[in-house]
Amino acid sequence: MRKTIWLGVVGVALAISGAAAEDGWIALFDGESLEGWTITESPGSAWVEDGAIVVVGKPRAHLFYTGPVSGHDFRDFELKLEVKTEPGANSGVYFHTVLQEQGWPSRGYEAQVNNTQQDWRRTGSLYGIEDVRETPVSDGEWWEYHISVEGRRIVLKVNGETTVDYTEPEGLQREGDLAGRVLGSGTFALQCHDPGSVVRYRNIRVKLPE
């Protein structure tokens, strides 16, 4: 049975769907519905099946977390989620982003999800910033993504293996399509890339600084 837990955070009571996990981890996905999430461009591109969010870009879309945890505005955090890709799939997990009705999210960073699709930037890349060409995981298996931001430091881990440890320079200004790829604060988003990309996400949880 689902229940709502009220937590006081900086003097504000937050309604959290589902139970807070052990050791301060808070569920962002209830395993049953897309409650607390908002999809843009194509509502039919994401759904829940067998306890996981399935994303298929029919056509492209992005599923943004818009629920009550931290007012869906995160600065320093740890995010963990389990991912499974089908062959040739491309997706990504955005962070420090904002709800955007059209197009690829222009704000925030993307943790790449891609084991075998034609884009050479593989799972574990900080997309377009610090990319990796090989990934330690395979299609058809569940694996864990661990994404953390502390100050100006971003760390990506795949099944506990660090793939990116990046510190954003002070006063960084990017140009063109990368202008919004800077740290600030924001929410998370799951990418529904294209019709041939089928990816599943489950056990999505966040831990906030004490």
mmCIF file of the C-alpha atoms, coordinates in Angstrom:
data_MODEL
# 
_entry.id   MODEL 
# 
loop_
_atom_site.group_PDB 
_atom_site.id 
_atom_site.type_symbol 
_atom_site.label_atom_id 
_atom_site.label_alt_id 
_atom_site.label_comp_id 
_atom_site.label_asym_id 
_atom_site.label_entity_id 
_atom_site.label_seq_id 
_atom_site.pdbx_PDB_ins_code 
_atom_site.Cartn_x 
_atom_site.Cartn_y 
_atom_site.Cartn_z 
_atom_site.occupancy 
_atom_site.B_iso_or_equiv 
_atom_site.pdbx_formal_charge 
_atom_site.auth_seq_id 
_atom_site.auth_comp_id 
_atom_site.auth_asym_id 
_atom_site.auth_atom_id 
_atom_site.pdbx_PDB_model_num 
ATOM 1   C CA . MET A 1 1   ? 0.000  0.000  0.000   1.00 0.00 ? 1   MET A CA 1 
ATOM 2   C CA . ARG A 1 2   ? 1.332  3.418  -0.921  1.00 0.00 ? 2   ARG A CA 1 
ATOM 3   C CA . LYS A 1 3   ? 1.627  6.074  1.730   1.00 0.00 ? 3   LYS A CA 1 
ATOM 4   C CA . THR A 1 4   ? 2.711  9.664  2.008   1.00 0.00 ? 4   THR A CA 1 
ATOM 5   C CA . ILE A 1 5   ? 5.489  10.693 4.358   1.00 0.00 ? 5   ILE A CA 1 
ATOM 6   C CA . TRP A 1 6   ? 5.926  14.307 5.460   1.00 0.00 ? 6   TRP A CA 1 
ATOM 7   C CA . LEU A 1 7   ? 9.475  15.418 6.075   1.00 0.00 ? 7   LEU A CA 1 
ATOM 8   C CA . GLY A 1 8   ? 10.641 18.749 7.406   1.00 0.00 ? 8   GLY A CA 1 
ATOM 9   C CA . VAL A 1 9   ? 13.427 20.119 5.213   1.00 0.00 ? 9   VAL A CA 1 
ATOM 10  C CA . VAL A 1 10  ? 14.723 23.595 6.064   1.00 0.00 ? 10  VAL A CA 1 
ATOM 11  C CA . GLY A 1 11  ? 11.470 24.248 7.861   1.00 0.00 ? 11  GLY A CA 1 
ATOM 12  C CA . VAL A 1 12  ? 9.305  23.172 4.917   1.00 0.00 ? 12  VAL A CA 1 
ATOM 13  C CA . ALA A 1 13  ? 7.153  20.026 4.969   1.00 0.00 ? 13  ALA A CA 1 
ATOM 14  C CA . LEU A 1 14  ? 7.571  17.988 1.793   1.00 0.00 ? 14  LEU A CA 1 
ATOM 15  C CA . ALA A 1 15  ? 5.025  15.398 0.706   1.00 0.00 ? 15  ALA A CA 1 
ATOM 16  C CA . ILE A 1 16  ? 6.898  12.390 -0.631  1.00 0.00 ? 16  ILE A CA 1 
ATOM 17  C CA . SER A 1 17  ? 5.039  9.634  -2.508  1.00 0.00 ? 17  SER A CA 1 
ATOM 18  C CA . GLY A 1 18  ? 6.195  6.260  -1.268  1.00 0.00 ? 18  GLY A CA 1 
ATOM 19  C CA . ALA A 1 19  ? 8.529  5.489  1.584   1.00 0.00 ? 19  ALA A CA 1 
ATOM 20  C CA . ALA A 1 20  ? 11.930 7.019  2.120   1.00 0.00 ? 20  ALA A CA 1 
ATOM 21  C CA . ALA A 1 21  ? 14.569 4.366  1.556   1.00 0.00 ? 21  ALA A CA 1 
ATOM 22  C CA . GLU A 1 22  ? 17.231 3.467  4.090   1.00 0.00 ? 22  GLU A CA 1 
ATOM 23  C CA . ASP A 1 23  ? 20.217 5.706  4.803   1.00 0.00 ? 23  ASP A CA 1 
ATOM 24  C CA . GLY A 1 24  ? 18.476 8.856  3.577   1.00 0.00 ? 24  GLY A CA 1 
ATOM 25  C CA . TRP A 1 25  ? 17.634 7.688  0.051   1.00 0.00 ? 25  TRP A CA 1 
ATOM 26  C CA . ILE A 1 26  ? 14.259 9.018  -1.140  1.00 0.00 ? 26  ILE A CA 1 
ATOM 27  C CA . ALA A 1 27  ? 12.270 7.387  -3.944  1.00 0.00 ? 27  ALA A CA 1 
ATOM 28  C CA . LEU A 1 28  ? 11.376 9.602  -6.909  1.00 0.00 ? 28  LEU A CA 1 
ATOM 29  C CA . PHE A 1 29  ? 9.432  6.876  -8.747  1.00 0.00 ? 29  PHE A CA 1 
ATOM 30  C CA . ASP A 1 30  ? 6.721  4.768  -7.088  1.00 0.00 ? 30  ASP A CA 1 
ATOM 31  C CA . GLY A 1 31  ? 7.118  1.800  -9.432  1.00 0.00 ? 31  GLY A CA 1 
ATOM 32  C CA . GLU A 1 32  ? 3.462  1.991  -10.463 1.00 0.00 ? 32  GLU A CA 1 
ATOM 33  C CA . SER A 1 33  ? 2.764  5.290  -12.215 1.00 0.00 ? 33  SER A CA 1 
ATOM 34  C CA . LEU A 1 34  ? 4.298  8.462  -13.612 1.00 0.00 ? 34  LEU A CA 1 
ATOM 35  C CA . GLU A 1 35  ? 3.003  10.483 -10.667 1.00 0.00 ? 35  GLU A CA 1 
ATOM 36  C CA . GLY A 1 36  ? 5.493  13.284 -10.016 1.00 0.00 ? 36  GLY A CA 1 
ATOM 37  C CA . TRP A 1 37  ? 6.814  13.198 -13.578 1.00 0.00 ? 37  TRP A CA 1 
ATOM 38  C CA . THR A 1 38  ? 5.881  15.340 -16.602 1.00 0.00 ? 38  THR A CA 1 
ATOM 39  C CA . ILE A 1 39  ? 6.502  14.337 -20.205 1.00 0.00 ? 39  ILE A CA 1 
ATOM 40  C CA . THR A 1 40  ? 6.908  16.888 -22.971 1.00 0.00 ? 40  THR A CA 1 
ATOM 41  C CA . GLU A 1 41  ? 6.340  16.760 -26.737 1.00 0.00 ? 41  GLU A CA 1 
ATOM 42  C CA . SER A 1 42  ? 5.045  13.167 -26.938 1.00 0.00 ? 42  SER A CA 1 
ATOM 43  C CA . PRO A 1 43  ? 3.024  11.712 -24.015 1.00 0.00 ? 43  PRO A CA 1 
ATOM 44  C CA . GLY A 1 44  ? 3.057  8.254  -25.596 1.00 0.00 ? 44  GLY A CA 1 
ATOM 45  C CA . SER A 1 45  ? 6.847  8.004  -25.470 1.00 0.00 ? 45  SER A CA 1 
ATOM 46  C CA . ALA A 1 46  ? 7.046  6.889  -21.821 1.00 0.00 ? 46  ALA A CA 1 
ATOM 47  C CA . TRP A 1 47  ? 4.991  4.531  -19.658 1.00 0.00 ? 47  TRP A CA 1 
ATOM 48  C CA . VAL A 1 48  ? 5.283  2.200  -16.665 1.00 0.00 ? 48  VAL A CA 1 
ATOM 49  C CA . GLU A 1 49  ? 5.606  -1.548 -17.173 1.00 0.00 ? 49  GLU A CA 1 
ATOM 50  C CA . ASP A 1 50  ? 6.599  -4.242 -14.668 1.00 0.00 ? 50  ASP A CA 1 
ATOM 51  C CA . GLY A 1 51  ? 7.817  -1.719 -12.098 1.00 0.00 ? 51  GLY A CA 1 
ATOM 52  C CA . ALA A 1 52  ? 9.971  0.284  -14.521 1.00 0.00 ? 52  ALA A CA 1 
ATOM 53  C CA . ILE A 1 53  ? 9.642  3.422  -16.608 1.00 0.00 ? 53  ILE A CA 1 
ATOM 54  C CA . VAL A 1 54  ? 9.949  2.518  -20.282 1.00 0.00 ? 54  VAL A CA 1 
ATOM 55  C CA . VAL A 1 55  ? 11.142 5.308  -22.586 1.00 0.00 ? 55  VAL A CA 1 
ATOM 56  C CA . VAL A 1 56  ? 10.838 5.028  -26.370 1.00 0.00 ? 56  VAL A CA 1 
ATOM 57  C CA . GLY A 1 57  ? 11.089 8.166  -28.483 1.00 0.00 ? 57  GLY A CA 1 
ATOM 58  C CA . LYS A 1 58  ? 7.867  7.838  -30.500 1.00 0.00 ? 58  LYS A CA 1 
ATOM 59  C CA . PRO A 1 59  ? 8.801  10.569 -31.313 1.00 0.00 ? 59  PRO A CA 1 
ATOM 60  C CA . ARG A 1 60  ? 11.425 12.307 -29.166 1.00 0.00 ? 60  ARG A CA 1 
ATOM 61  C CA . ALA A 1 61  ? 10.362 13.392 -25.686 1.00 0.00 ? 61  ALA A CA 1 
ATOM 62  C CA . HIS A 1 62  ? 11.776 14.069 -22.224 1.00 0.00 ? 62  HIS A CA 1 
ATOM 63  C CA . LEU A 1 63  ? 10.323 12.957 -18.913 1.00 0.00 ? 63  LEU A CA 1 
ATOM 64  C CA . PHE A 1 64  ? 11.015 15.544 -16.188 1.00 0.00 ? 64  PHE A CA 1 
ATOM 65  C CA . TYR A 1 65  ? 10.765 14.969 -12.460 1.00 0.00 ? 65  TYR A CA 1 
ATOM 66  C CA . THR A 1 66  ? 8.247  17.576 -11.218 1.00 0.00 ? 66  THR A CA 1 
ATOM 67  C CA . GLY A 1 67  ? 7.316  15.995 -7.893  1.00 0.00 ? 67  GLY A CA 1 
ATOM 68  C CA . PRO A 1 68  ? 7.522  17.342 -4.351  1.00 0.00 ? 68  PRO A CA 1 
ATOM 69  C CA . VAL A 1 69  ? 10.964 16.133 -3.248  1.00 0.00 ? 69  VAL A CA 1 
ATOM 70  C CA . SER A 1 70  ? 13.118 19.250 -2.720  1.00 0.00 ? 70  SER A CA 1 
ATOM 71  C CA . GLY A 1 71  ? 10.554 21.153 -4.790  1.00 0.00 ? 71  GLY A CA 1 
ATOM 72  C CA . HIS A 1 72  ? 12.129 19.334 -7.790  1.00 0.00 ? 72  HIS A CA 1 
ATOM 73  C CA . ASP A 1 73  ? 15.073 21.731 -7.536  1.00 0.00 ? 73  ASP A CA 1 
ATOM 74  C CA . PHE A 1 74  ? 18.337 20.017 -6.630  1.00 0.00 ? 74  PHE A CA 1 
ATOM 75  C CA . ARG A 1 75  ? 21.804 21.472 -6.222  1.00 0.00 ? 75  ARG A CA 1 
ATOM 76  C CA . ASP A 1 76  ? 24.099 19.059 -4.392  1.00 0.00 ? 76  ASP A CA 1 
ATOM 77  C CA . PHE A 1 77  ? 22.755 15.502 -4.521  1.00 0.00 ? 77  PHE A CA 1 
ATOM 78  C CA . GLU A 1 78  ? 23.379 11.838 -5.156  1.00 0.00 ? 78  GLU A CA 1 
ATOM 79  C CA . LEU A 1 79  ? 21.088 10.116 -7.646  1.00 0.00 ? 79  LEU A CA 1 
ATOM 80  C CA . LYS A 1 80  ? 20.923 6.360  -8.112  1.00 0.00 ? 80  LYS A CA 1 
ATOM 81  C CA . LEU A 1 81  ? 18.841 4.505  -10.649 1.00 0.00 ? 81  LEU A CA 1 
ATOM 82  C CA . GLU A 1 82  ? 18.841 1.137  -12.349 1.00 0.00 ? 82  GLU A CA 1 
ATOM 83  C CA . VAL A 1 83  ? 18.905 1.060  -16.148 1.00 0.00 ? 83  VAL A CA 1 
ATOM 84  C CA . LYS A 1 84  ? 18.422 -1.584 -18.848 1.00 0.00 ? 84  LYS A CA 1 
ATOM 85  C CA . THR A 1 85  ? 18.881 -0.918 -22.563 1.00 0.00 ? 85  THR A CA 1 
ATOM 86  C CA . GLU A 1 86  ? 17.785 -2.866 -25.591 1.00 0.00 ? 86  GLU A CA 1 
ATOM 87  C CA . PRO A 1 87  ? 20.288 -3.196 -28.471 1.00 0.00 ? 87  PRO A CA 1 
ATOM 88  C CA . GLY A 1 88  ? 20.883 0.043  -30.361 1.00 0.00 ? 88  GLY A CA 1 
ATOM 89  C CA . ALA A 1 89  ? 19.247 2.202  -27.687 1.00 0.00 ? 89  ALA A CA 1 
ATOM 90  C CA . ASN A 1 90  ? 20.199 5.783  -26.860 1.00 0.00 ? 90  ASN A CA 1 
ATOM 91  C CA . SER A 1 91  ? 18.942 7.765  -23.861 1.00 0.00 ? 91  SER A CA 1 
ATOM 92  C CA . GLY A 1 92  ? 20.288 9.923  -21.072 1.00 0.00 ? 92  GLY A CA 1 
ATOM 93  C CA . VAL A 1 93  ? 19.728 11.257 -17.578 1.00 0.00 ? 93  VAL A CA 1 
ATOM 94  C CA . TYR A 1 94  ? 19.717 15.049 -17.339 1.00 0.00 ? 94  TYR A CA 1 
ATOM 95  C CA . PHE A 1 95  ? 20.391 16.906 -14.097 1.00 0.00 ? 95  PHE A CA 1 
ATOM 96  C CA . HIS A 1 96  ? 20.350 20.582 -13.121 1.00 0.00 ? 96  HIS A CA 1 
ATOM 97  C CA . THR A 1 97  ? 17.804 21.006 -15.909 1.00 0.00 ? 97  THR A CA 1 
ATOM 98  C CA . VAL A 1 98  ? 14.339 22.622 -16.101 1.00 0.00 ? 98  VAL A CA 1 
ATOM 99  C CA . LEU A 1 99  ? 11.041 21.619 -17.670 1.00 0.00 ? 99  LEU A CA 1 
ATOM 100 C CA . GLN A 1 100 ? 11.247 22.474 -21.363 1.00 0.00 ? 100 GLN A CA 1 
ATOM 101 C CA . GLU A 1 101 ? 8.265  21.993 -23.663 1.00 0.00 ? 101 GLU A CA 1 
ATOM 102 C CA . GLN A 1 102 ? 10.181 21.480 -26.917 1.00 0.00 ? 102 GLN A CA 1 
ATOM 103 C CA . GLY A 1 103 ? 13.576 20.270 -28.085 1.00 0.00 ? 103 GLY A CA 1 
ATOM 104 C CA . TRP A 1 104 ? 16.610 18.747 -26.412 1.00 0.00 ? 104 TRP A CA 1 
ATOM 105 C CA . PRO A 1 105 ? 17.029 20.221 -22.907 1.00 0.00 ? 105 PRO A CA 1 
ATOM 106 C CA . SER A 1 106 ? 19.228 23.270 -23.273 1.00 0.00 ? 106 SER A CA 1 
ATOM 107 C CA . ARG A 1 107 ? 20.060 23.589 -19.595 1.00 0.00 ? 107 ARG A CA 1 
ATOM 108 C CA . GLY A 1 108 ? 21.982 21.214 -17.385 1.00 0.00 ? 108 GLY A CA 1 
ATOM 109 C CA . TYR A 1 109 ? 24.239 18.233 -17.959 1.00 0.00 ? 109 TYR A CA 1 
ATOM 110 C CA . GLU A 1 110 ? 23.458 14.821 -19.446 1.00 0.00 ? 110 GLU A CA 1 
ATOM 111 C CA . ALA A 1 111 ? 24.748 11.489 -18.178 1.00 0.00 ? 111 ALA A CA 1 
ATOM 112 C CA . GLN A 1 112 ? 24.781 9.392  -21.337 1.00 0.00 ? 112 GLN A CA 1 
ATOM 113 C CA . VAL A 1 113 ? 22.986 6.055  -21.703 1.00 0.00 ? 113 VAL A CA 1 
ATOM 114 C CA . ASN A 1 114 ? 24.192 4.260  -24.854 1.00 0.00 ? 114 ASN A CA 1 
ATOM 115 C CA . ASN A 1 115 ? 25.934 0.903  -25.064 1.00 0.00 ? 115 ASN A CA 1 
ATOM 116 C CA . THR A 1 116 ? 25.630 0.047  -28.766 1.00 0.00 ? 116 THR A CA 1 
ATOM 117 C CA . GLN A 1 117 ? 23.897 2.873  -30.670 1.00 0.00 ? 117 GLN A CA 1 
ATOM 118 C CA . GLN A 1 118 ? 25.844 4.591  -33.470 1.00 0.00 ? 118 GLN A CA 1 
ATOM 119 C CA . ASP A 1 119 ? 26.781 7.622  -31.342 1.00 0.00 ? 119 ASP A CA 1 
ATOM 120 C CA . TRP A 1 120 ? 30.317 6.884  -30.127 1.00 0.00 ? 120 TRP A CA 1 
ATOM 121 C CA . ARG A 1 121 ? 29.694 8.555  -26.762 1.00 0.00 ? 121 ARG A CA 1 
ATOM 122 C CA . ARG A 1 122 ? 28.967 5.613  -24.500 1.00 0.00 ? 122 ARG A CA 1 
ATOM 123 C CA . THR A 1 123 ? 27.223 4.988  -21.191 1.00 0.00 ? 123 THR A CA 1 
ATOM 124 C CA . GLY A 1 124 ? 29.148 6.729  -18.442 1.00 0.00 ? 124 GLY A CA 1 
ATOM 125 C CA . SER A 1 125 ? 29.890 9.860  -20.488 1.00 0.00 ? 125 SER A CA 1 
ATOM 126 C CA . LEU A 1 126 ? 29.153 13.376 -19.303 1.00 0.00 ? 126 LEU A CA 1 
ATOM 127 C CA . TYR A 1 127 ? 27.748 14.099 -22.731 1.00 0.00 ? 127 TYR A CA 1 
ATOM 128 C CA . GLY A 1 128 ? 29.775 16.517 -24.839 1.00 0.00 ? 128 GLY A CA 1 
ATOM 129 C CA . ILE A 1 129 ? 31.953 17.495 -21.876 1.00 0.00 ? 129 ILE A CA 1 
ATOM 130 C CA . GLU A 1 130 ? 33.897 14.408 -20.819 1.00 0.00 ? 130 GLU A CA 1 
ATOM 131 C CA . ASP A 1 131 ? 33.042 11.468 -23.045 1.00 0.00 ? 131 ASP A CA 1 
ATOM 132 C CA . VAL A 1 132 ? 34.034 7.822  -22.841 1.00 0.00 ? 132 VAL A CA 1 
ATOM 133 C CA . ARG A 1 133 ? 34.301 5.414  -25.784 1.00 0.00 ? 133 ARG A CA 1 
ATOM 134 C CA . GLU A 1 134 ? 33.862 2.155  -23.878 1.00 0.00 ? 134 GLU A CA 1 
ATOM 135 C CA . THR A 1 135 ? 31.294 1.152  -21.277 1.00 0.00 ? 135 THR A CA 1 
ATOM 136 C CA . PRO A 1 136 ? 31.540 -1.571 -18.621 1.00 0.00 ? 136 PRO A CA 1 
ATOM 137 C CA . VAL A 1 137 ? 27.933 -2.760 -19.146 1.00 0.00 ? 137 VAL A CA 1 
ATOM 138 C CA . SER A 1 138 ? 25.940 -4.503 -21.860 1.00 0.00 ? 138 SER A CA 1 
ATOM 139 C CA . ASP A 1 139 ? 22.460 -4.319 -23.371 1.00 0.00 ? 139 ASP A CA 1 
ATOM 140 C CA . GLY A 1 140 ? 19.823 -6.546 -21.845 1.00 0.00 ? 140 GLY A CA 1 
ATOM 141 C CA . GLU A 1 141 ? 21.097 -6.380 -18.265 1.00 0.00 ? 141 GLU A CA 1 
ATOM 142 C CA . TRP A 1 142 ? 20.191 -4.150 -15.333 1.00 0.00 ? 142 TRP A CA 1 
ATOM 143 C CA . TRP A 1 143 ? 22.982 -1.897 -14.112 1.00 0.00 ? 143 TRP A CA 1 
ATOM 144 C CA . GLU A 1 144 ? 23.227 0.987  -11.654 1.00 0.00 ? 144 GLU A CA 1 
ATOM 145 C CA . TYR A 1 145 ? 23.953 4.605  -12.525 1.00 0.00 ? 145 TYR A CA 1 
ATOM 146 C CA . HIS A 1 146 ? 25.242 6.734  -9.644  1.00 0.00 ? 146 HIS A CA 1 
ATOM 147 C CA . ILE A 1 147 ? 25.336 10.465 -10.410 1.00 0.00 ? 147 ILE A CA 1 
ATOM 148 C CA . SER A 1 148 ? 26.518 12.970 -7.815  1.00 0.00 ? 148 SER A CA 1 
ATOM 149 C CA . VAL A 1 149 ? 27.108 16.695 -7.637  1.00 0.00 ? 149 VAL A CA 1 
ATOM 150 C CA . GLU A 1 150 ? 28.992 18.311 -4.763  1.00 0.00 ? 150 GLU A CA 1 
ATOM 151 C CA . GLY A 1 151 ? 29.884 21.939 -5.265  1.00 0.00 ? 151 GLY A CA 1 
ATOM 152 C CA . ARG A 1 152 ? 31.488 22.094 -8.701  1.00 0.00 ? 152 ARG A CA 1 
ATOM 153 C CA . ARG A 1 153 ? 32.373 18.410 -8.830  1.00 0.00 ? 153 ARG A CA 1 
ATOM 154 C CA . ILE A 1 154 ? 30.394 15.892 -10.898 1.00 0.00 ? 154 ILE A CA 1 
ATOM 155 C CA . VAL A 1 155 ? 31.046 12.159 -10.504 1.00 0.00 ? 155 VAL A CA 1 
ATOM 156 C CA . LEU A 1 156 ? 29.455 9.451  -12.657 1.00 0.00 ? 156 LEU A CA 1 
ATOM 157 C CA . LYS A 1 157 ? 29.668 5.789  -11.680 1.00 0.00 ? 157 LYS A CA 1 
ATOM 158 C CA . VAL A 1 158 ? 28.426 2.744  -13.560 1.00 0.00 ? 158 VAL A CA 1 
ATOM 159 C CA . ASN A 1 159 ? 28.019 -0.336 -11.362 1.00 0.00 ? 159 ASN A CA 1 
ATOM 160 C CA . GLY A 1 160 ? 30.338 1.307  -8.855  1.00 0.00 ? 160 GLY A CA 1 
ATOM 161 C CA . GLU A 1 161 ? 33.061 2.045  -11.410 1.00 0.00 ? 161 GLU A CA 1 
ATOM 162 C CA . THR A 1 162 ? 33.912 5.736  -11.827 1.00 0.00 ? 162 THR A CA 1 
ATOM 163 C CA . THR A 1 163 ? 33.673 6.769  -15.477 1.00 0.00 ? 163 THR A CA 1 
ATOM 164 C CA . VAL A 1 164 ? 33.799 10.560 -15.039 1.00 0.00 ? 164 VAL A CA 1 
ATOM 165 C CA . ASP A 1 165 ? 35.208 12.744 -12.265 1.00 0.00 ? 165 ASP A CA 1 
ATOM 166 C CA . TYR A 1 166 ? 34.850 16.293 -13.524 1.00 0.00 ? 166 TYR A CA 1 
ATOM 167 C CA . THR A 1 167 ? 35.245 19.626 -11.758 1.00 0.00 ? 167 THR A CA 1 
ATOM 168 C CA . GLU A 1 168 ? 33.661 22.580 -13.500 1.00 0.00 ? 168 GLU A CA 1 
ATOM 169 C CA . PRO A 1 169 ? 36.044 25.582 -13.641 1.00 0.00 ? 169 PRO A CA 1 
ATOM 170 C CA . GLU A 1 170 ? 35.083 28.698 -11.715 1.00 0.00 ? 170 GLU A CA 1 
ATOM 171 C CA . GLY A 1 171 ? 33.407 31.339 -13.859 1.00 0.00 ? 171 GLY A CA 1 
ATOM 172 C CA . LEU A 1 172 ? 32.953 28.955 -16.779 1.00 0.00 ? 172 LEU A CA 1 
ATOM 173 C CA . GLN A 1 173 ? 31.067 30.341 -19.764 1.00 0.00 ? 173 GLN A CA 1 
ATOM 174 C CA . ARG A 1 174 ? 30.209 28.070 -22.669 1.00 0.00 ? 174 ARG A CA 1 
ATOM 175 C CA . GLU A 1 175 ? 29.058 29.105 -26.128 1.00 0.00 ? 175 GLU A CA 1 
ATOM 176 C CA . GLY A 1 176 ? 26.518 27.967 -28.677 1.00 0.00 ? 176 GLY A CA 1 
ATOM 177 C CA . ASP A 1 177 ? 24.606 24.763 -28.004 1.00 0.00 ? 177 ASP A CA 1 
ATOM 178 C CA . LEU A 1 178 ? 26.607 24.198 -24.823 1.00 0.00 ? 178 LEU A CA 1 
ATOM 179 C CA . ALA A 1 179 ? 25.791 27.581 -23.263 1.00 0.00 ? 179 ALA A CA 1 
ATOM 180 C CA . GLY A 1 180 ? 23.438 25.977 -20.733 1.00 0.00 ? 180 GLY A CA 1 
ATOM 181 C CA . ARG A 1 181 ? 25.816 23.162 -19.764 1.00 0.00 ? 181 ARG A CA 1 
ATOM 182 C CA . VAL A 1 182 ? 26.808 24.715 -16.465 1.00 0.00 ? 182 VAL A CA 1 
ATOM 183 C CA . LEU A 1 183 ? 26.060 23.875 -12.861 1.00 0.00 ? 183 LEU A CA 1 
ATOM 184 C CA . GLY A 1 184 ? 23.385 25.730 -10.962 1.00 0.00 ? 184 GLY A CA 1 
ATOM 185 C CA . SER A 1 185 ? 20.374 23.787 -9.756  1.00 0.00 ? 185 SER A CA 1 
ATOM 186 C CA . GLY A 1 186 ? 17.403 22.062 -11.297 1.00 0.00 ? 186 GLY A CA 1 
ATOM 187 C CA . THR A 1 187 ? 15.562 18.816 -11.748 1.00 0.00 ? 187 THR A CA 1 
ATOM 188 C CA . PHE A 1 188 ? 16.173 15.466 -13.441 1.00 0.00 ? 188 PHE A CA 1 
ATOM 189 C CA . ALA A 1 189 ? 14.918 14.269 -16.821 1.00 0.00 ? 189 ALA A CA 1 
ATOM 190 C CA . LEU A 1 190 ? 14.941 10.954 -18.676 1.00 0.00 ? 190 LEU A CA 1 
ATOM 191 C CA . GLN A 1 191 ? 15.473 11.125 -22.418 1.00 0.00 ? 191 GLN A CA 1 
ATOM 192 C CA . CYS A 1 192 ? 13.176 9.394  -24.932 1.00 0.00 ? 192 CYS A CA 1 
ATOM 193 C CA . HIS A 1 193 ? 15.621 9.647  -27.827 1.00 0.00 ? 193 HIS A CA 1 
ATOM 194 C CA . ASP A 1 194 ? 14.107 8.013  -30.919 1.00 0.00 ? 194 ASP A CA 1 
ATOM 195 C CA . PRO A 1 195 ? 11.701 5.215  -31.978 1.00 0.00 ? 195 PRO A CA 1 
ATOM 196 C CA . GLY A 1 196 ? 14.496 2.615  -32.071 1.00 0.00 ? 196 GLY A CA 1 
ATOM 197 C CA . SER A 1 197 ? 15.713 3.337  -28.527 1.00 0.00 ? 197 SER A CA 1 
ATOM 198 C CA . VAL A 1 198 ? 13.998 1.283  -25.816 1.00 0.00 ? 198 VAL A CA 1 
ATOM 199 C CA . VAL A 1 199 ? 15.352 1.891  -22.306 1.00 0.00 ? 199 VAL A CA 1 
ATOM 200 C CA . ARG A 1 200 ? 13.970 0.988  -18.869 1.00 0.00 ? 200 ARG A CA 1 
ATOM 201 C CA . TYR A 1 201 ? 14.569 2.836  -15.599 1.00 0.00 ? 201 TYR A CA 1 
ATOM 202 C CA . ARG A 1 202 ? 13.642 1.689  -12.106 1.00 0.00 ? 202 ARG A CA 1 
ATOM 203 C CA . ASN A 1 203 ? 14.529 2.196  -8.432  1.00 0.00 ? 203 ASN A CA 1 
ATOM 204 C CA . ILE A 1 204 ? 15.103 5.926  -8.965  1.00 0.00 ? 204 ILE A CA 1 
ATOM 205 C CA . ARG A 1 205 ? 16.159 7.553  -5.702  1.00 0.00 ? 205 ARG A CA 1 
ATOM 206 C CA . VAL A 1 206 ? 17.965 10.612 -4.456  1.00 0.00 ? 206 VAL A CA 1 
ATOM 207 C CA . LYS A 1 207 ? 19.972 11.530 -1.375  1.00 0.00 ? 207 LYS A CA 1 
ATOM 208 C CA . LEU A 1 208 ? 20.280 15.161 -0.268  1.00 0.00 ? 208 LEU A CA 1 
ATOM 209 C CA . PRO A 1 209 ? 22.965 16.800 1.883   1.00 0.00 ? 209 PRO A CA 1 
ATOM 210 C CA . GLU A 1 210 ? 22.262 16.728 5.597   1.00 0.00 ? 210 GLU A CA 1 
# 
